[in-house]
Amino acid sequence: MKVQMQSVHFDADQKLLDFIQKRLDKLETFYDRVTEGEVIMRLNNKDGIANKTVEIKVLVPGTMLFAQEDAGTFEAATDAAADSLKRQITKYKDKMVSH
């Protein structure tokens, strides 16, 4: 899957970008028609530990799926958003199969 990544207000290192790419590639095991994805990572101004936000958009034929998560690290936020997208993809796939 082709993934476009953006980091807002910081420069993401290659290790983080590789982690996100690998995590999103796993989504293709649930539905092989995922065409592309877009990831936006940003540092927000919230007080406390969960000040890192990851937004993931995934395009599948006919719709776009979206997840946004806040966490203390970008890796944790990516895991949570990817798990949310996994549920959305399986629900979408079941809906397509039933039609």
ZIWORA-V217176 format. One record per residue. RES is the residue in three letters. PSI is psi as a letter, one per 40 degrees, with the letter a starting at -180 (NA if undefined). Layout:
res	psi
RES	PSI
RES	PSI
This chain:
res	psi
MET	h
LYS	h
VAL	h
GLN	h
MET	h
GLN	h
SER	h
VAL	h
HIS	e
PHE	i
ASP	h
ALA	h
ASP	i
GLN	d
LYS	d
LEU	d
LEU	d
ASP	d
PHE	d
ILE	d
GLN	d
LYS	d
ARG	d
LEU	d
ASP	d
LYS	d
LEU	d
GLU	e
THR	d
PHE	d
TYR	h
ASP	e
ARG	e
VAL	h
THR	d
GLU	i
GLY	i
GLU	h
VAL	h
ILE	h
MET	h
ARG	i
LEU	h
ASN	i
ASN	e
LYS	i
ASP	i
GLY	a
ILE	d
ALA	g
ASN	e
LYS	h
THR	h
VAL	h
GLU	h
ILE	h
LYS	h
VAL	h
LEU	h
VAL	i
PRO	h
GLY	e
THR	i
MET	h
LEU	i
PHE	i
ALA	i
GLN	h
GLU	i
ASP	i
ALA	i
GLY	d
THR	i
PHE	d
GLU	d
ALA	d
ALA	d
THR	d
ASP	d
ALA	d
ALA	d
ALA	d
ASP	d
SER	d
LEU	d
LYS	d
ARG	d
GLN	d
ILE	d
THR	d
LYS	d
TYR	d
LYS	d
ASP	d
LYS	d
MET	d
VAL	d
SER	d
HIS	NA
